[in-house]
Amino acid sequence: MSDDETYRKLFVAESQENHENLVSNLLVLEEGLDSNAIDEIFRAAHTLKGMAASMGYDAMEMLCHSMEDVFDEIRNGSKKVTPDLVNLLLNCTDSIEEMLDDIEAGGDSSSIDATDLVHRLIAETGKRDLPNTPDFDEQPCSGKSDPAYSTGDSTPVQPKDEPGSHPTHRVTVTIDPSSITKDIRALMVLQNLENAGTVVSSRPSAEYLEGESADFDGMLDIDLDSMLEAEEITSLASIPEVASVNVSPITTAVTPTGAEPSSDTLPHYLMRITVAEDCTMKDVRALIALENLKQMATIIRTTPKERDLDEGNFEGTLDIILSSDAGREALLSAARVTDIASIDIDELTGDPREWNDPSNDLNETIPDEKKTGQKRQDKASKTVHNIRVDIHKLDQMMTMVEDLVINGGRLRQLARQYNNKEVDEAMGMVGRSISELQNMMINIRMIPLDQIFKRFPRVVRDVANHDGKEVEFLMEGGDTEMDRSVIDGLGDPLLHLIRNAVNHGIETPEERIRRGKDPRGTIRLRAWRERGNVVIELGDDGGGINTRAVLKKAVQRGLAEPEAGESLSKEEIAAFLFQPGFSTAETITDISGRGVGLDVVKSTIESLQGSIAVTSEEGKGTTFTLTLPPTMAIIEVMMVRINGCRCAIPINSVVEVARINPKDIVRIGKSEAIPFRDDVLQIHRLEEMFGSNGSGDIIVVVQYQGHKCCVPVDIVEGQQEVVVKPLSRVIGACRGVSGVTIPGDGDVIPIIDVNTMV
Amino acid sequence: MGKILIVDDTLFMRTLLKNILFSGSHDIVGEAENGEEAVEKFKSLKPDLVTMDVVMPKMNGIEALKEITTMNPSAKVIMCTAVGQEQMVKLAIKSGAKGYIVKPFQAPKVLEEVQNVLKQ
């Protein structure tokens, strides 16, 4: 893959994540100002902008930039979040999505025109000079209030005008006129020269450069007190984008250097620093406190040792013996960094040599009983290591694992053929590893339902706004995992059901009030694992299904007998909605709500080996329940033999296995049938596939969409989970076979497609 | 040629930067997705230089920079920034950052800045 292609793929994948993040947090924002949501929005918009700029997608960069300006005003309180504004911002995200789709398809997004949106955003903020408009000033993005942003923060390398300093050098620096950030370059020069000595004064001043210094012309004069040679100073000032540096000596100054007092003569202290319980990386906090103390004190000993702190062996309390003349208050303030729960300090009296002796256990010196152990913790690394893998690579790996299964099976057969027990046993072990590997591969392909769920709040909002309805949308169980291919297939049917629920299920606020309900309707989407399946339930508290109207329609369409209404249950009547004849526009209006394209939903769910059911109570609401296998790669089958050949029948289509009397078989035209219980079942002998199988007396009764038929078999071998392999494209579509499976012995077994048989 | 730790919350930017730095024969000793990870990796990997994104989840680049320079005042950290983030970069420089590069990255400028800071 070329670099460009790699970047494009990465760009699309990460931009899609950020786009989704943007949309979901905009919806949160619409519900009320939420500082976490606005921080997330900022980060997402900023990241999108940066990546788009790097790829040269100018329109997207501009759009994100203009959005940021609006977000900035929302955050600083000068702009209110109105439904219109959220609509505009969501339109912008739609445009970004279009651009991403175009880029993913190989375009450069230039065909998507967002100029109008950009203009509307500018009209919101009143900012005209777009590309040069200063950005939002990068306020807290970590979701917590952040002292790091206050300008009064302590600075390790602060230029200082020391009264005792005398300038030794005059440094004149010219910043390259083409530099877009002359002031920052000048500041960096000042910082570098601080390392050379003391900046006595500068024109313009550091304060000016640190502030809004957009009109800085690039000329900087510095008076420096330094022991360095002119060449060394020149070298320090020669950073990128510096056009010229001129250093001329002024006078010679004496730098006073005082001898450090011996630490023995200074007061000694015992400090106990306790890091807050909820602090992450406690050891780092303790280290920071220790580093700060080192600036003003001589550290004599610590418990645990600093090396242990470095290695992360720290339980939350650090004891330090130090000597310093900085005073108690200064020491306390140096140690008081973020997330420090408490600091105790005691002056030590007695013979300093005792504390200085490293052989003395500090724990014994400490009066407090609470001692910090040096127990080694078997800490699992806190870092989450995730990598992105192309799904096709996983497919390839899966195919390779399956090849391993087949070849392993062959080897085992050979071992048996040559009666070599040792090889057979060894292959048994290999087989176990292979099946573990296979399971692991299947697990790797699992992703959480959130991947599709997170699209839905936006859909509910848009449909509800369009229809003038008020809807609360609740989601649970988004962390339930399913195979990627199942999740991909589920998106559209679920979207359809959710749209229907808002569109036709939930009544207008007026209607709801009239019915004595809360004007705000509720739609609840839930997912959970149940007996090896994943159940997804979508319930609303809307008007429910009008069974009389459904029945009437069913009779009109010839799906039900006019008199059948008496004997049919509510569920059976509701099931008519899944019939293809019901998906007409007419249906939408004359049945209180349902029936639009539900046949398509049903067939999609069934193609994913799942099932769908509906329950409804008129006036109270409707619930759709989808039951799906978490992965299509594995299904449960019944293994049977037909005319000596093994084949697999998916268990979800098997009704029962029964023994029949072959004499009961009747011929109807070319086909055979058998009366069975209250039905007459057509017999499918599958002779085309397996050859003539005579007249066995065992049948497997199968069913698809309510239609039953039966398959005579020699023997039922049992039930098991198998990995489905699709048929190779070389073979092409093969009627009656949905795929093959290869069990451990390497045999290739067809999986019967009941669908095409019934 | 230096050992460099790349800090950015997007794989896209990290890859971009990594390829630029590779082209300058630098050695990428690690990558971090947020400030917290950057601080931990700075401790364990002891890179010669860190490229630090500003806007990141969990702990942003400025906080991470501060923790890094507190641990090691001579740590060489270069901020990755965008036009318009001037105030932020100033704060970073005052907090001990030794340089900065501006998005969208231009390979020669990135390499020049890295080279320069490594020389200091």
Chai-1 contact restraints between the chains, C-beta under 6 A:
chainA,res_idxA,chainB,res_idxB,connection_type,confidence,min_distance_angstrom,max_distance_angstrom,comment,restraint_id
A,L10,B,L11,contact,1.0,0.0,6.0,A-B,restraint_1
A,L10,B,F12,contact,1.0,0.0,6.0,A-B,restraint_2
A,L10,B,T15,contact,1.0,0.0,6.0,A-B,restraint_3
A,F11,B,F12,contact,1.0,0.0,6.0,A-B,restraint_4
A,E14,B,T10,contact,1.0,0.0,6.0,A-B,restraint_5
A,E14,B,F12,contact,1.0,0.0,6.0,A-B,restraint_6
A,R43,B,V55,contact,1.0,0.0,6.0,A-B,restraint_7
A,H46,B,V55,contact,1.0,0.0,6.0,A-B,restraint_8
A,T47,B,T10,contact,1.0,0.0,6.0,A-B,restraint_9
A,G50,B,A82,contact,1.0,0.0,6.0,A-B,restraint_10
A,G50,B,K103,contact,1.0,0.0,6.0,A-B,restraint_11
A,M51,B,F12,contact,1.0,0.0,6.0,A-B,restraint_12
A,A53,B,K103,contact,1.0,0.0,6.0,A-B,restraint_13
A,A53,B,P104,contact,1.0,0.0,6.0,A-B,restraint_14
A,S54,B,P104,contact,1.0,0.0,6.0,A-B,restraint_15
A,P134,B,G84,contact,1.0,0.0,6.0,A-B,restraint_16
A,D135,B,G84,contact,1.0,0.0,6.0,A-B,restraint_17
A,D135,B,Q85,contact,1.0,0.0,6.0,A-B,restraint_18
A,D137,B,Q87,contact,1.0,0.0,6.0,A-B,restraint_19
A,E138,B,V54,contact,1.0,0.0,6.0,A-B,restraint_20
A,E138,B,Q85,contact,1.0,0.0,6.0,A-B,restraint_21
A,E138,B,M88,contact,1.0,0.0,6.0,A-B,restraint_22
A,C141,B,V55,contact,1.0,0.0,6.0,A-B,restraint_23
A,C141,B,N60,contact,1.0,0.0,6.0,A-B,restraint_24
A,S142,B,M59,contact,1.0,0.0,6.0,A-B,restraint_25
A,S142,B,N60,contact,1.0,0.0,6.0,A-B,restraint_26
A,A148,B,I62,contact,1.0,0.0,6.0,A-B,restraint_27
A,A148,B,E63,contact,1.0,0.0,6.0,A-B,restraint_28
A,T155,B,K94,contact,1.0,0.0,6.0,A-B,restraint_29
A,P156,B,G96,contact,1.0,0.0,6.0,A-B,restraint_30
A,I184,B,V89,contact,1.0,0.0,6.0,A-B,restraint_31
A,L187,B,I93,contact,1.0,0.0,6.0,A-B,restraint_32
A,M188,B,I93,contact,1.0,0.0,6.0,A-B,restraint_33
A,Q191,B,I93,contact,1.0,0.0,6.0,A-B,restraint_34
A,E210,B,K90,contact,1.0,0.0,6.0,A-B,restraint_35
A,P240,B,E112,contact,1.0,0.0,6.0,A-B,restraint_36
A,P240,B,E113,contact,1.0,0.0,6.0,A-B,restraint_37
A,P240,B,N116,contact,1.0,0.0,6.0,A-B,restraint_38
A,V284,B,V39,contact,1.0,0.0,6.0,A-B,restraint_39
A,I288,B,T70,contact,1.0,0.0,6.0,A-B,restraint_40
A,E291,B,T70,contact,1.0,0.0,6.0,A-B,restraint_41
A,E291,B,M71,contact,1.0,0.0,6.0,A-B,restraint_42
